[in-house]
């Protein structure tokens, strides 16, 4: 309704928690039956890359969808096997863990391979400037930030992009 009847064609759709490419195909079919056709009137459909399977099977997911939005909070919890709010293990929750950095890079690289969008939402780039820099250095398309970190992070990214020659 918002896209087709109200003219908000700049809206994108993001599908959360897709566990298999087959599940993704079913979601796309349900959307088609309800008038949301990928590519029609510029409609782009992204997957929340928040499960390890999304990264491991990135090639398969990116054959179906227009890109990824990395969900750093959920991906961290699932990679490290921790609940960030769990008193006994919350100290282990850290997006700077080398396993997470590797997953971020694999997801970005897969999107670049297929010339697809790759963004990130979640706490990591807001809490850790080095994560924002890592993402930029690896070619992420966009970074979502908390309001209290926008100016400082944006300033760091602008300086980094100038240094890397990508501004």
C-alpha positions in Angstrom: 0.0 0.0 0.0 2.7 2.6 1.0 4.7 1.9 -2.1 2.1 1.4 -4.8 -0.8 3.5 -3.6 0.9 6.2 -1.7 3.9 6.5 -4.0 6.7 5.8 -1.4 8.8 3.8 -3.9 12.0 4.6 -2.0 10.9 2.1 0.6 12.9 -1.2 0.7 11.8 -4.4 2.4 14.1 -6.2 4.8 13.3 -9.8 5.7 14.5 -10.9 9.2 15.7 -14.2 10.5 15.7 -16.3 7.2 17.2 -19.7 8.0 17.4 -21.2 4.5 17.3 -20.1 0.9 14.2 -22.3 0.5 12.5 -20.3 3.2 13.5 -17.1 1.3 12.0 -18.4 -1.9 8.7 -19.1 0.0 8.7 -15.5 1.4 9.3 -14.0 -2.0 6.4 -16.1 -3.4 4.1 -14.9 -0.6 5.1 -11.4 -1.3 4.5 -11.8 -5.0 1.0 -13.1 -4.4 0.4 -10.0 -2.3 1.5 -7.5 -4.9 5.1 -7.0 -3.7 7.2 -8.1 -6.7 10.9 -7.8 -6.4 12.2 -5.4 -9.1 8.8 -4.1 -10.0 8.6 -0.3 -9.6 12.2 -0.5 -8.2 11.3 -2.7 -5.3 14.4 -4.1 -3.5 14.3 -6.8 -1.0 17.1 -7.4 1.5 17.9 -10.1 4.0 18.9 -9.4 7.6 22.2 -11.1 7.8 21.9 -12.0 11.4 22.3 -15.7 11.4 25.6 -17.6 10.8 23.8 -19.5 8.0 23.2 -16.2 6.2 27.0 -15.7 5.9 27.9 -19.3 5.3 25.3 -19.6 2.5 25.7 -15.9 1.3 26.0 -17.0 -2.3 22.7 -18.7 -2.2 20.9 -15.9 -0.3 22.3 -13.3 -2.6 21.0 -15.1 -5.7 17.5 -14.4 -4.3 17.8 -11.0 -2.7 19.1 -7.6 -3.4 21.6 -7.5 -0.5 22.2 -7.8 3.2 21.8 -5.7 6.3 24.2 -7.2 8.8 22.4 -7.5 12.2 25.5 -7.2 14.4 23.7 -7.8 17.7 22.0 -11.1 16.8 24.9 -12.3 14.7 27.2 -11.7 17.7 24.9 -13.6 20.1 24.6 -16.5 17.7 28.3 -16.7 16.8 29.5 -16.5 20.4 26.6 -18.4 21.9 25.8 -15.7 24.4 22.8 -13.6 25.5 24.1 -10.0 25.8 21.6 -9.5 28.6 22.5 -12.8 30.4 24.2 -11.9 33.6 26.5 -14.9 33.6 27.8 -14.5 30.0 27.1 -10.9 28.9 30.8 -10.0 29.5 31.6 -12.3 26.5 29.4 -10.4 24.2 31.8 -8.4 22.1 31.5 -7.5 18.4 35.2 -7.0 18.2 35.8 -10.7 18.5 37.9 -12.0 15.6 35.1 -14.5 14.6 32.7 -11.6 14.2 35.1 -9.5 12.2 35.6 -12.5 9.9 31.8 -12.9 9.5 31.4 -9.2 8.7 34.1 -9.4 6.1 32.7 -12.5 4.5 29.2 -11.0 4.2 30.6 -7.7 2.7 32.8 -9.7 0.3 29.9 -11.8 -0.8 27.8 -8.7 -1.5 30.6 -7.1 -3.4 31.1 -10.3 -5.5 27.5 -10.0 -6.7 27.4 -6.2 -6.8 24.7 -6.1 -4.0 24.0 -3.7 -1.2 25.5 -4.4 2.2 24.8 -2.4 5.2 24.9 -2.9 8.9 22.5 -2.2 11.7 23.2 -2.9 15.4 25.3 -1.6 18.1 28.8 -2.4 16.9 29.8 0.6 14.8 28.2 3.0 17.4 30.1 1.5 20.3 33.4 0.7 18.7 34.9 3.2 16.2 37.4 0.6 15.1 34.5 -1.6 13.9 33.1 1.3 11.8 36.6 1.8 10.4 37.0 -2.0 9.7 33.6 -1.9 7.9 34.6 1.1 5.7 38.0 -0.5 4.9 36.2 -3.6 3.7 33.8 -1.7 1.5 30.4 -1.7 3.3 27.7 0.3 1.6 26.2 1.9 4.6 26.4 2.0 8.4 23.5 2.6 10.8 24.4 4.5 14.0 23.0 5.5 17.3 22.2 9.3 17.4 24.8 9.9 20.1 27.6 8.5 18.0 26.7 9.9 14.5 28.9 13.0 14.5 32.0 11.5 16.0 31.8 8.3 13.8 30.9 10.3 10.7 34.0 12.5 11.2 36.2 9.4 11.6 34.7 7.8 8.5 35.2 10.9 6.4 38.8 11.1 7.4 39.3 7.4 6.7 37.7 7.6 3.3 39.9 10.5 2.3 43.0 8.5 3.5 41.8 5.5 1.5 40.9 7.6 -1.5 37.3 6.6 -1.6 35.5 9.8 -0.7 
